[in-house]
Amino acid sequence: MPVRFPYRGFIFDLDGTVYLGEQLLPGAKAVLEALRAAGRRLCFLSNKPIQSREDYALKLTRLGVPTDVEEVINSSYVLARHLAREAPGARCFVIGEAPLRAELERAGLTPVDGPKVDYVVVAFDRTFDYRKLDVALQAVKRYGARLIGTNPDRTCPVAGGEIPDAAGMIGAVEGVTGRRVDPIVGKPSPIMLAVALERLGLAARDCAVVGDRLETDVAMGKAAGLATILVLTGITRVGDPEIARWQPDHVVASLDDLLV
């Protein structure tokens, strides 16, 4: 089926946009197949740092959307790439899970289980506890560590609702240290968008971002001159008054609506 929109490149969010839990959302398979058949360029952009890019590619493939790892960008990969350029070999205390630590190691950075570090990396962490918060405090106060974060999301959409995301860990670290976690490299950061546009090989004006969050997906696109397509299958729902304030270029009930 033909695609409604003329953009040469499409940047798709994953959770709440392409799938929810272990189920593709309505229209996802048909839209992605139609875009590829029409020669459009695609990449998948996720703020979620608790899985690797390889995990995302395998999941999409398992769900019926064959995907190469190079088509996937997530906040762990962007943070590791950014920090490796800013501070090669830096020692890091990681508030985060194993896939993030592995990504940092692949980039030549050194995760350390203690406060004597150059950076505290703050991410979505389902093992977050008082000890990690204390190490982060000591790293900043005693050793002058800087703070950097993966993503600003308050919650993550899952089958049946939402669960706490990285904003909870960021808020706790900022609360005890009195310092801002800066930069936060995930959407809506231009740091993440630059990686996506580089992967697509296209200018921002030729691309659209498709996602379910106003304050990340839509905000990122609007700030950089991409078209924005809000899909109402995840965090943002029909009737949300914030839609009028953010004014995405297109609002669709599901990915089905991207097809004619």
C-alpha positions in Angstrom: 0.0 0.0 0.0 1.2 3.6 -0.7 2.6 5.7 2.2 0.7 8.9 2.9 3.7 11.1 3.7 6.5 12.1 1.3 9.5 12.2 3.7 12.6 10.4 2.5 13.7 9.3 6.0 11.7 8.1 9.0 12.9 7.9 12.6 10.7 5.5 14.6 10.4 5.3 18.3 9.9 1.7 19.5 8.1 1.2 22.8 4.5 2.5 22.4 5.0 3.2 18.7 6.1 0.1 16.9 5.4 -2.5 19.7 4.2 -2.8 23.2 5.7 -5.6 25.2 5.9 -8.6 22.9 3.2 -7.4 20.4 3.6 -5.3 17.3 1.1 -2.4 17.4 -1.5 -2.0 14.7 -0.1 -1.2 11.3 3.6 -1.5 12.3 4.5 -4.4 10.0 2.6 -3.1 7.0 4.0 0.4 7.3 7.6 -0.6 7.7 7.3 -3.0 4.8 5.7 -0.3 2.6 8.4 2.3 3.5 11.2 -0.1 2.7 9.5 -1.2 -0.5 9.3 2.5 -1.5 13.0 3.1 -0.9 12.5 5.3 2.2 15.3 5.2 4.8 14.5 4.0 8.3 16.0 3.9 11.7 14.7 3.0 15.1 15.5 5.3 17.9 14.9 4.3 21.6 15.6 6.1 24.8 15.5 2.8 26.6 19.0 1.8 27.9 18.2 -1.6 29.5 18.7 -3.6 26.3 21.4 -3.5 23.7 21.0 -2.5 20.1 21.4 -6.2 19.2 18.5 -7.1 21.5 16.3 -4.6 19.8 17.2 -5.8 16.3 16.6 -9.4 17.4 13.2 -8.5 19.0 12.0 -6.6 15.9 13.1 -9.5 13.7 11.3 -12.0 16.0 8.1 -10.0 15.8 8.2 -10.1 12.0 10.1 -6.9 11.1 13.6 -8.1 9.9 16.1 -5.5 11.3 19.8 -5.1 11.2 21.6 -3.8 14.3 22.9 -0.8 12.4 19.3 0.4 11.9 18.9 0.7 15.7 20.1 3.5 17.9 19.5 3.7 21.6 20.6 6.0 24.4 23.2 3.6 25.7 25.0 3.6 22.4 24.7 7.4 22.0 26.0 8.1 25.5 29.0 5.7 25.1 29.9 7.2 21.7 29.6 10.8 23.0 31.5 10.2 26.2 34.3 8.3 24.4 34.8 11.4 22.2 34.6 13.8 25.1 36.7 11.9 27.6 38.5 8.8 26.0 39.0 6.1 28.5 37.1 7.8 31.3 36.4 5.9 34.5 32.6 5.8 35.2 30.3 4.7 38.0 27.2 3.4 36.3 23.7 3.7 37.7 22.4 1.4 35.0 22.1 -2.2 34.0 24.5 -4.7 32.3 23.8 -3.7 28.6 24.8 -0.1 29.4 28.0 -1.1 31.1 28.8 -3.4 28.1 28.2 -0.5 25.7 30.6 1.7 27.7 33.3 -1.0 27.7 32.9 -1.4 23.9 33.6 2.3 23.5 36.9 2.0 25.5 35.4 3.5 28.8 36.0 1.9 32.2 33.0 1.1 34.5 34.2 1.2 38.1 32.3 0.0 41.2 33.2 2.9 43.4 33.3 6.7 43.8 36.8 7.4 42.5 35.7 8.2 38.9 35.5 10.9 36.2 31.8 10.5 35.5 28.7 9.2 37.1 26.4 7.7 34.3 22.8 7.9 35.3 20.2 5.7 33.5 17.0 3.7 33.8 18.1 1.1 36.4 15.7 -1.5 37.9 18.5 -2.4 40.5 18.8 1.2 41.8 19.3 1.4 45.5 20.7 3.5 48.4 24.2 2.2 47.9 24.3 3.4 44.3 22.9 6.8 45.4 25.6 7.1 48.0 28.4 6.2 45.6 27.1 8.8 43.2 27.1 11.4 46.0 30.7 10.5 47.1 31.9 10.5 43.5 30.6 14.1 43.0 31.5 15.5 46.4 34.8 13.8 47.1 36.2 13.3 43.6 34.6 16.0 41.5 32.9 13.5 39.1 30.7 14.9 36.4 27.1 13.7 35.8 25.8 12.4 32.4 22.5 10.7 31.7 21.0 8.5 29.1 17.4 9.7 28.9 14.9 12.0 30.6 11.7 9.8 30.4 9.6 9.7 33.5 8.0 6.4 32.7 8.3 3.6 30.2 5.2 2.1 28.5 4.7 -1.6 29.0 1.8 -4.0 28.4 -0.8 -3.0 31.0 0.5 0.5 31.9 3.8 2.2 32.7 6.8 1.7 34.9 9.3 4.2 36.4 12.1 5.2 34.0 15.4 7.2 34.2 13.9 10.4 35.4 13.5 8.8 38.9 17.2 8.0 39.1 18.2 11.4 37.7 15.9 13.1 40.2 17.4 11.2 43.1 21.0 11.9 42.1 20.3 15.6 41.4 18.5 15.8 44.7 21.4 14.6 46.9 24.3 16.1 44.9 22.8 19.5 44.2 24.1 19.2 40.6 22.4 18.8 37.3 22.8 15.6 35.2 24.0 17.3 32.0 24.0 16.4 29.3 21.2 13.9 29.0 21.9 12.5 25.6 18.6 10.7 24.7 15.6 12.2 23.1 14.9 15.1 22.8 18.7 15.9 22.8 20.2 17.0 19.5 23.1 14.7 20.4 20.9 11.7 19.8 19.2 13.2 16.7 22.6 13.8 15.1 23.5 10.2 15.3 20.2 9.2 13.7 20.5 11.7 10.9 24.1 10.5 10.3 22.9 7.0 10.1 20.1 7.9 7.6 22.5 10.1 5.6 19.8 12.7 5.2 19.1 16.3 6.2 16.6 17.0 9.0 14.2 18.7 6.5 13.9 15.4 4.6 12.9 13.3 7.6 10.0 12.7 10.0 10.1 11.4 13.5 7.3 9.1 14.6 6.7 8.6 18.3 4.2 8.4 21.1 5.7 11.1 23.4 5.3 14.8 23.0 8.1 15.9 25.3 10.7 13.6 23.7 9.8 12.5 20.1 7.8 15.6 19.1 10.0 18.0 21.0 13.2 16.6 19.3 11.7 16.8 15.8 10.3 20.3 16.2 13.6 21.7 17.6 15.5 20.5 14.6 13.1 21.1 11.7 11.9 17.5 11.2 8.3 16.7 10.5 6.6 15.2 13.6 4.1 12.4 13.6 2.5 11.7 17.0 1.0 8.2 17.3 -1.6 7.6 20.0 -0.7 4.0 20.9 1.6 4.7 23.8 2.1 7.4 26.4 0.0 10.2 24.7 -3.7 9.4 24.4 -6.6 10.8 22.5 -7.8 14.0 24.1 -4.6 14.9 25.9 -4.6 18.7 26.2 -0.8 18.8 25.7 -1.3 17.8 22.0 -2.6 21.3 21.2 0.3 22.9 23.0 3.0 20.9 21.2 1.3 21.0 17.8 2.8 18.0 16.1 2.5 18.1 12.3 0.4 15.0 12.2 -1.5 13.0 14.8 -2.5 9.5 14.0 -4.4 6.9 16.0 -1.9 4.1 15.0 0.7 3.4 12.4 -2.1 2.1 10.1 -2.8 5.8 9.4 0.5 6.2 7.7 -0.8 4.2 4.8 -3.2 5.5 2.1 
